[in-house]
Amino acid sequence: MRAAQFGVELNKLEVRVDSLSDDRDMLGIDNSIPAGPLSMKFSIRIGAEGVSEELLHEIVDWAEEHSPVGEPLTRIMPIEYVVDIV
């Protein structure tokens, strides 16, 4: 949506979300370990012909700050964003 606000037509947008968990609580082995993810990593591949890397990074940065998924998670666990301009 942010790209559209700038008039940018993306020809590539892929988002992969990975998490690191310790399953001992889910398996009933150690209840002191949180059952959910301990950290998350968002990998983003984005591309648009004739658009600067700077603007593409700005679009991704804005999306990170306004994401209804990622932004709330930053308040409770470490989040890593990796951006690959293609």
JOKA-V478867 format. One record per residue. N is the residue number from 0. PHI is phi in whole degrees, 0 to 359 (none if undefined). Layout:
BEGIN
<<N;PHI> <N;PHI>>
END
This chain:
BEGIN
<<0;none> <1;294> <2;301> <3;298> <4;298> <5;268> <6;74> <7;264> <8;261> <9;285> <10;256> <11;207> <12;207> <13;234> <14;232> <15;239> <16;241> <17;242> <18;224> <19;248> <20;229> <21;242> <22;279> <23;300> <24;290> <25;298> <26;266> <27;75> <28;272> <29;213> <30;286> <31;277> <32;267> <33;300> <34;284> <35;271> <36;297> <37;265> <38;202> <39;224> <40;225> <41;256> <42;251> <43;237> <44;248> <45;222> <46;205> <47;204> <48;294> <49;75> <50;247> <51;293> <52;300> <53;301> <54;292> <55;296> <56;296> <57;298> <58;297> <59;294> <60;302> <61;297> <62;298> <63;300> <64;290> <65;247> <66;290> <67;288> <68;259> <69;291> <70;301> <71;297> <72;293> <73;296> <74;278> <75;235> <76;202> <77;295> <78;236> <79;241> <80;248> <81;239> <82;248> <83;240> <84;277> <85;239>>
END
